[in-house]
Amino acid sequence: MRKGFGKAVWIALFLALCIGGVSGIAAAAEPPIVIGAPLATAFLYGWDAERGIKLAVEEINAAGGVSVGGKKRPFSVEVIDTRDLEPGVPVSEALLGVEKLILEKKADFIVGGPVRSEAALAAMDLLSKYKKVSILTTGVLTPAYHKKVEGNYDKYKYCFRITSHVGVMANEFIAFLEDIKKGHGFNKVYIMVQDVEHARKGGEFMKKMLTDKGWEVADMKIYPTGTTDFSVGLRDAAQKKADILFLWMDMPESSILLKQWSNMKLKALPMGFVNAAEQPGFWKATGGEGEYLIVNLVNGGNAPAKITPWTMKFAKAYEKRWGLEPEGYGTSSSYMAVYTLKEAIEKAGTIESGAVITALENVSLMGVYGKISFDKKSHQVIPSLDPAEGAVTSIVQWQKGKRVQVFPPKTAEGKTLLPPWMK
């Protein structure tokens, strides 16, 4: 009996040591740095951003995590669907999502959205209220975002944007169109935009800038989100003999516009900011009717290209992880935001907001789409047409089922082609 009792004691002690050891290991583990990602997950600019964020987090954690004050801490991600790209969904719903990430999910930082401009602008007050550093990565192309930071720095200093805006994009398109004008003698543009803030402002920017450059703007049509028939506008563009059909839309229904353009054999080269045409599956989905469309992916790396040594490495990692090429706007910028945040936290040596803000203001990181650095007054990523100097765009043309980068010149991998009925 005594012998059996001794064995039982030893077993109990062994188990206690094991449990204690496991508890000790768990206690020694550093808590994760929580990234809250408010995204419209049912839409391209939401799901590709989520995938970009998660890929970066997985890579960073696999490499040991983030060094914070001499300790390694992993990232974790909490995603909430803001639904802010759905027609009729009020801005308040996106704000509730952001607040839930902060209060319930205990997010240390906000990365991603909200995606719709109106929602992101409204969320800036929440970020200020809770002193949460945010890096905007997708959607929200209105200049009003960084102008609010510059106009009231003390209140909105928590807000950074690592992607472009309509002012920069319009200038990039103007430079691109000037090259086409020289090569083909085109001089008349017909503009078609979606009835949302960034698209309306983008269209107005283009109209003014093209007029200033000597182009004739035949007309500018504005379409409500969800429009499914563009034939009247396309026929008007044909009657007015437009050379360029300039589009600014992020609604999936823009694919219908391209099908109608192709079926009509409209003698106007389509280009612009077109959500549906950004994805690698666009060609198959339209049966090739999007051939020759030129589309702005906003940031380099949103389609495979040799921009920096990191670009193709990212493209291959994304395809391996998610089963397809980078999907369009919001992909590379969301991925880079996590790496940029890591860089800033490690330089700051803490996750305290003030120190991280200072570190972000001084960051200089060669990334997927060029040098990543921010304007210290507006917290807008600094753009360039040279990846050695700043964040570069990616303007691609669909050619034989592939997205071929045709602008900017330093990163172009092909020339712009015209459809046969325009020759």
C-alpha positions as CSV (number, residue, x, y, z in Angstrom):
1,M,0.0,0.0,0.0
2,R,2.8,2.4,1.0
3,K,4.7,1.5,-2.2
4,G,1.6,2.2,-4.4
5,F,1.1,5.5,-2.5
6,G,4.6,6.5,-3.2
7,K,4.1,5.9,-6.9
8,A,1.0,8.0,-6.9
9,V,2.8,10.8,-5.3
10,W,5.5,10.8,-7.8
11,I,3.0,10.8,-10.7
12,A,1.2,13.7,-9.1
13,L,4.4,15.6,-8.7
14,F,5.4,14.9,-12.3
15,L,2.1,16.1,-13.6
16,A,2.3,19.2,-11.4
17,L,5.8,20.0,-12.8
18,C,4.5,19.5,-16.4
19,I,1.5,21.8,-15.8
20,G,3.7,24.3,-14.1
21,G,6.2,24.2,-16.9
22,V,3.5,24.8,-19.5
23,S,2.0,27.7,-17.5
24,G,5.5,29.2,-17.1
25,I,6.0,29.1,-20.8
26,A,2.6,30.6,-21.4
27,A,3.3,33.3,-18.8
28,A,6.6,34.1,-20.4
29,A,5.1,34.6,-23.9
30,E,4.7,38.2,-24.8
31,P,1.2,39.5,-25.7
32,P,0.5,40.1,-29.4
33,I,0.3,43.5,-30.9
34,V,-3.3,43.7,-32.2
35,I,-4.0,45.1,-35.6
36,G,-7.6,46.1,-36.1
37,A,-8.7,46.0,-39.8
38,P,-12.0,47.7,-40.6
39,L,-12.8,46.5,-44.2
40,A,-15.6,46.0,-46.6
41,T,-14.9,42.3,-46.9
42,A,-17.5,41.5,-49.5
43,F,-15.6,43.8,-52.0
44,L,-12.3,43.6,-53.7
45,Y,-10.8,46.6,-51.8
46,G,-11.7,44.8,-48.6
47,W,-10.8,41.2,-49.2
48,D,-7.5,41.9,-51.0
49,A,-6.5,44.2,-48.2
50,E,-7.3,41.6,-45.6
51,R,-5.2,39.1,-47.5
52,G,-2.3,41.5,-47.8
53,I,-2.4,42.3,-44.1
54,K,-2.6,38.6,-43.1
55,L,0.3,37.6,-45.4
56,A,2.6,40.3,-44.0
57,V,1.6,39.3,-40.4
58,E,2.3,35.6,-41.1
59,E,5.7,36.4,-42.6
60,I,6.7,38.7,-39.7
61,N,5.5,36.2,-37.1
62,A,7.3,33.3,-38.8
63,A,10.5,35.4,-38.7
64,G,10.2,36.0,-34.9
65,G,7.7,38.9,-34.6
66,V,8.3,42.5,-33.7
67,S,11.1,43.7,-31.5
68,V,9.7,46.0,-28.8
69,G,12.0,47.2,-26.1
70,G,14.2,44.1,-26.4
71,K,11.3,41.6,-26.5
72,K,9.8,39.8,-29.4
73,R,6.0,40.2,-29.8
74,P,3.8,38.7,-32.5
75,F,1.2,40.5,-34.5
76,S,-2.4,39.4,-34.5
77,V,-5.2,40.6,-36.7
78,E,-8.9,41.3,-36.0
79,V,-11.0,42.0,-39.0
80,I,-14.5,43.5,-39.0
81,D,-16.8,44.0,-42.0
82,T,-17.7,47.7,-42.2
83,R,-20.0,47.1,-45.2
84,D,-19.2,50.7,-46.2
85,L,-19.0,49.9,-49.9
86,E,-22.5,48.5,-50.0
87,P,-25.2,50.9,-51.4
88,G,-27.4,52.4,-48.7
89,V,-25.3,51.3,-45.7
90,P,-24.9,54.4,-43.4
91,V,-21.5,55.7,-42.4
92,S,-22.5,55.1,-38.8
93,E,-22.2,51.3,-39.3
94,A,-18.5,51.7,-40.3
95,L,-17.9,53.9,-37.3
96,L,-19.4,51.2,-35.0
97,G,-17.1,48.7,-36.5
98,V,-14.0,50.9,-35.8
99,E,-15.1,51.5,-32.3
100,K,-15.7,47.8,-31.7
101,L,-12.2,47.0,-32.9
102,I,-10.8,49.5,-30.4
103,L,-13.0,48.8,-27.4
104,E,-13.9,45.1,-27.7
105,K,-11.1,43.6,-29.7
106,K,-8.5,45.8,-28.0
107,A,-6.8,46.9,-31.2
108,D,-3.4,48.6,-30.7
109,F,-3.4,49.9,-34.2
110,I,-5.8,50.3,-37.1
111,V,-4.7,49.2,-40.6
112,G,-6.8,49.1,-43.7
113,G,-10.0,51.2,-43.8
114,P,-12.8,52.2,-43.5
115,V,-12.8,51.9,-47.3
116,R,-15.4,54.5,-48.4
117,S,-14.1,58.1,-48.3
118,E,-17.1,59.4,-46.3
119,A,-16.7,56.7,-43.7
120,A,-12.9,57.1,-43.3
121,L,-13.2,60.9,-43.0
122,A,-15.8,60.4,-40.2
123,A,-13.6,57.8,-38.5
124,M,-10.7,60.3,-38.1
125,D,-12.5,61.7,-35.0
126,L,-12.7,58.3,-33.4
127,L,-9.0,57.7,-34.0
128,S,-8.3,61.0,-32.4
129,K,-10.6,60.3,-29.5
130,Y,-9.0,57.0,-28.6
131,K,-5.4,58.0,-29.7
132,K,-5.1,55.1,-32.1
133,V,-2.5,55.3,-34.9
134,S,-4.0,54.3,-38.2
135,I,-2.5,53.5,-41.6
136,L,-5.1,53.8,-44.4
137,T,-4.3,51.4,-47.2
138,T,-7.3,51.0,-49.4
139,G,-10.2,53.0,-50.9
140,V,-10.4,56.6,-49.7
141,L,-8.8,58.5,-52.6
142,T,-10.1,61.9,-51.7
143,P,-7.4,64.6,-50.9
144,A,-9.6,65.7,-48.0
145,Y,-8.1,62.9,-45.9
146,H,-4.6,64.2,-45.7
147,K,-5.7,67.8,-45.9
148,K,-7.6,67.3,-42.6
149,V,-4.3,66.0,-41.0
150,E,-2.4,69.0,-42.3
151,G,-5.2,71.4,-41.3
152,N,-5.5,70.2,-37.7
153,Y,-2.3,68.2,-37.0
154,D,-2.7,68.0,-33.2
155,K,-6.1,66.4,-33.5
156,Y,-5.5,64.1,-36.5
157,K,-1.8,63.3,-36.2
158,Y,-2.8,59.6,-35.6
159,C,-3.9,59.2,-39.2
160,F,-1.5,58.1,-42.0
161,R,-2.2,57.1,-45.6
162,I,0.2,54.7,-47.4
163,T,-1.6,54.9,-50.7
164,S,-2.4,57.6,-53.3
165,H,-5.2,60.1,-53.8
166,V,-7.0,61.5,-56.8
167,G,-4.7,64.6,-57.1
168,V,-1.7,62.4,-57.7
169,M,-3.5,59.9,-59.8
170,A,-4.9,62.6,-62.1
171,N,-1.4,64.0,-62.6
172,E,-0.1,60.5,-63.5
173,F,-2.9,60.0,-66.0
174,I,-2.2,63.4,-67.5
175,A,1.4,62.5,-68.0
176,F,0.4,59.2,-69.5
177,L,-2.2,60.8,-71.8
178,E,0.3,63.3,-73.0
179,D,2.5,60.5,-74.2
180,I,-0.4,58.9,-76.1
181,K,-1.3,62.3,-77.6
182,K,2.2,62.6,-79.0
183,G,2.1,59.1,-80.4
184,H,-1.4,59.0,-81.9
185,G,-2.6,62.6,-82.2
186,F,-5.6,62.0,-79.9
187,N,-7.2,65.2,-78.4
188,K,-10.8,64.5,-77.4
189,V,-11.9,62.8,-74.1
190,Y,-15.2,61.6,-72.9
191,I,-15.4,61.2,-69.1
192,M,-17.7,58.7,-67.3
193,V,-17.5,58.5,-63.4
194,Q,-19.3,56.9,-60.5
195,D,-21.4,59.1,-58.1
196,V,-19.1,58.9,-55.1
197,E,-16.8,61.6,-53.8
198,H,-13.4,60.3,-55.0
199,A,-14.7,59.5,-58.5
200,R,-16.5,62.8,-58.9
201,K,-13.5,64.8,-57.7
202,G,-11.2,62.6,-59.9
203,G,-13.4,63.3,-62.9
204,E,-13.4,67.1,-62.2
205,F,-9.6,67.0,-61.7
206,M,-9.2,65.3,-65.1
207,K,-11.6,67.6,-66.8
208,K,-9.8,70.7,-65.7
209,M,-6.3,69.4,-66.2
210,L,-7.0,68.0,-69.6
211,T,-8.6,71.3,-70.7
212,D,-5.6,73.2,-69.4
213,K,-3.4,70.9,-71.4
214,G,-5.3,71.7,-74.6
215,W,-7.5,68.5,-74.7
216,E,-11.2,68.8,-75.6
217,V,-13.5,67.3,-73.0
218,A,-16.6,66.2,-75.0
219,D,-18.7,65.6,-71.8
220,M,-18.6,64.2,-68.3
221,K,-21.4,61.8,-67.2
222,I,-22.0,60.7,-63.6
223,Y,-23.6,57.3,-62.8
224,P,-25.2,56.1,-59.6
225,T,-23.6,53.2,-57.8
226,G,-25.2,50.0,-59.1
227,T,-25.8,51.3,-62.7
228,T,-26.1,48.3,-65.1
229,D,-26.6,50.1,-68.5
230,F,-24.1,52.6,-70.0
231,S,-25.1,52.3,-73.6
232,V,-26.6,55.9,-73.9
233,G,-23.3,57.4,-72.7
234,L,-21.3,55.2,-74.9
235,R,-23.3,56.1,-78.0
236,D,-23.0,59.8,-77.1
237,A,-19.2,59.3,-76.9
238,A,-19.2,57.8,-80.4
239,Q,-21.3,60.6,-81.8
240,K,-19.0,63.2,-80.4
241,K,-16.0,61.2,-81.8
242,A,-14.1,60.9,-78.6
243,D,-10.6,59.4,-78.8
244,I,-10.3,58.5,-75.2
245,L,-13.0,57.1,-72.9
246,F,-11.9,58.0,-69.4
247,L,-13.5,56.1,-66.5
248,W,-13.4,56.5,-62.8
249,M,-15.5,53.8,-61.0
250,D,-15.0,51.3,-58.2
251,M,-18.4,49.5,-58.6
252,P,-18.3,45.9,-59.9
253,E,-20.9,46.9,-62.6
254,S,-18.2,48.7,-64.5
255,S,-17.5,45.4,-66.1
256,I,-20.8,45.8,-68.0
257,L,-19.6,49.1,-69.4
258,L,-16.5,47.4,-70.8
259,K,-18.6,44.6,-72.4
260,Q,-20.8,47.2,-74.0
261,W,-17.8,49.2,-75.2
262,S,-16.3,46.0,-76.8
263,N,-19.6,45.0,-78.4
264,M,-20.1,48.4,-79.9
265,K,-16.4,48.5,-81.2
266,L,-16.3,52.1,-79.9
267,K,-13.4,54.0,-81.4
268,A,-12.3,55.4,-78.1
269,L,-9.5,53.8,-76.0
270,P,-10.8,53.1,-72.5
271,M,-8.7,53.8,-69.5
272,G,-9.1,54.9,-65.9
273,F,-9.7,53.7,-62.4
274,V,-11.9,50.6,-62.9
275,N,-12.4,48.2,-60.0
276,A,-13.8,45.2,-62.0
277,A,-10.8,45.3,-64.4
278,E,-8.1,45.2,-61.7
279,Q,-8.5,41.5,-60.7
280,P,-6.6,38.7,-62.4
281,G,-9.9,36.9,-63.2
282,F,-11.3,39.9,-65.2
283,W,-10.1,38.5,-68.5
284,K,-11.9,35.1,-68.0
285,A,-15.0,36.7,-66.5
286,T,-15.5,39.0,-69.5
287,G,-14.5,36.5,-72.2
288,G,-11.6,38.7,-73.2
289,E,-13.9,41.7,-73.9
290,G,-11.7,43.9,-71.7
291,E,-8.7,43.6,-74.0
292,Y,-6.9,47.0,-74.5
293,L,-8.4,48.5,-71.4
294,I,-5.9,50.6,-69.4
295,V,-6.4,50.6,-65.7
296,N,-4.7,52.3,-62.8
297,L,-3.9,50.0,-59.9
298,V,-2.8,53.0,-57.8
299,N,0.2,51.3,-56.3
300,G,2.9,49.2,-57.9
301,G,2.8,45.5,-57.0
302,N,-0.9,45.2,-57.3
303,A,-0.1,43.2,-60.5
304,P,3.2,41.3,-61.0
305,A,6.0,43.6,-62.2
306,K,9.7,44.1,-61.6
307,I,9.6,47.5,-59.7
308,T,11.9,46.7,-56.8
309,P,13.5,43.4,-55.6
310,W,10.6,43.0,-53.2
311,T,7.8,43.3,-55.8
312,M,8.1,39.9,-57.4
313,K,8.9,38.3,-54.1
314,F,5.6,39.7,-52.8
315,A,3.7,38.6,-55.9
316,K,5.0,35.0,-55.7
317,A,4.3,34.9,-51.9
318,Y,0.8,36.2,-52.4
319,E,0.0,33.7,-55.2
320,K,1.4,30.8,-53.1
321,R,-0.7,31.8,-50.0
322,W,-3.9,32.8,-51.7
323,G,-3.9,30.9,-55.0
324,L,-3.9,33.9,-57.4
325,E,-1.8,36.9,-58.4
326,P,-2.1,40.2,-56.4
327,E,-5.7,41.3,-57.0
328,G,-5.6,45.0,-57.5
329,Y,-5.8,48.2,-55.5
330,G,-5.4,47.7,-51.7
331,T,-3.2,44.6,-52.0
332,S,0.4,45.7,-52.0
333,S,-0.4,48.8,-49.8
334,S,-2.0,46.8,-47.1
335,Y,0.9,44.3,-47.1
336,M,3.4,47.2,-46.9
337,A,1.5,49.0,-44.1
338,V,2.2,46.1,-41.7
339,Y,5.9,46.1,-42.6
340,T,6.0,49.9,-42.2
341,L,4.3,49.6,-38.8
342,K,6.8,47.0,-37.7
343,E,9.6,49.3,-38.8
344,A,8.2,52.2,-36.8
345,I,7.4,50.2,-33.7
346,E,11.0,48.8,-33.6
347,K,12.5,52.3,-34.0
348,A,10.2,53.6,-31.3
349,G,10.9,50.7,-29.0
350,T,7.3,50.9,-27.8
351,I,3.7,50.8,-29.1
352,E,2.9,54.1,-27.4
353,S,1.1,56.3,-30.0
354,G,3.2,59.4,-29.7
355,A,6.5,57.5,-30.2
356,V,5.1,55.5,-33.1
357,I,3.8,58.6,-34.8
358,T,7.3,60.2,-34.6
359,A,8.8,57.0,-36.0
360,L,6.4,56.8,-38.9
361,E,7.1,60.4,-39.7
362,N,10.7,59.5,-40.1
363,V,10.4,56.1,-41.7
364,S,12.3,55.4,-45.0
365,L,11.7,51.9,-46.2
366,M,12.3,50.4,-49.7
367,G,9.2,48.4,-50.2
368,V,7.1,46.6,-52.8
369,Y,6.2,49.8,-54.8
370,G,9.3,51.9,-54.1
371,K,10.5,54.0,-51.2
372,I,8.0,54.4,-48.4
373,S,8.1,57.7,-46.5
374,F,5.4,60.1,-45.3
375,D,5.0,63.9,-45.5
376,K,5.5,65.0,-41.9
377,K,2.7,67.6,-42.0
378,S,0.0,65.6,-43.9
379,H,1.0,62.0,-43.2
380,Q,0.4,61.2,-46.9
381,V,2.8,58.8,-48.5
382,I,5.3,60.6,-50.8
383,P,4.7,59.7,-54.4
384,S,7.2,59.5,-57.3
385,L,7.5,58.1,-60.8
386,D,10.8,56.7,-59.7
387,P,10.7,53.8,-57.1
388,A,14.1,55.0,-55.8
389,E,12.5,58.3,-54.7
390,G,9.0,57.4,-53.6
391,A,5.9,55.3,-53.9
392,V,5.1,54.6,-57.6
393,T,1.9,53.8,-59.3
394,S,1.0,50.9,-61.6
395,I,-0.9,51.7,-64.8
396,V,-1.5,48.5,-66.7
397,Q,-3.1,47.5,-70.0
398,W,-4.9,44.2,-70.6
399,Q,-3.0,42.5,-73.3
400,K,-3.7,38.8,-74.3
401,G,-5.1,38.0,-70.9
402,K,-2.3,39.7,-68.9
403,R,-2.0,42.9,-67.0
404,V,1.1,44.5,-68.6
405,Q,2.6,47.6,-66.8
406,V,2.8,50.5,-69.3
407,F,3.4,53.4,-66.9
408,P,5.5,54.9,-65.4
409,P,8.3,54.7,-67.9
410,K,10.9,53.6,-65.3
411,T,8.9,50.5,-64.5
412,A,7.0,49.9,-67.8
413,E,7.2,46.3,-69.2
414,G,5.3,46.9,-72.4
415,K,3.9,49.5,-74.8
416,T,0.3,50.7,-75.1
417,L,-1.6,48.9,-77.8
418,L,-4.7,50.1,-79.7
419,P,-7.7,47.9,-80.6
420,P,-7.7,46.9,-84.3
421,W,-10.9,48.9,-85.0
422,M,-9.0,52.1,-84.0
423,K,-6.1,51.7,-86.4
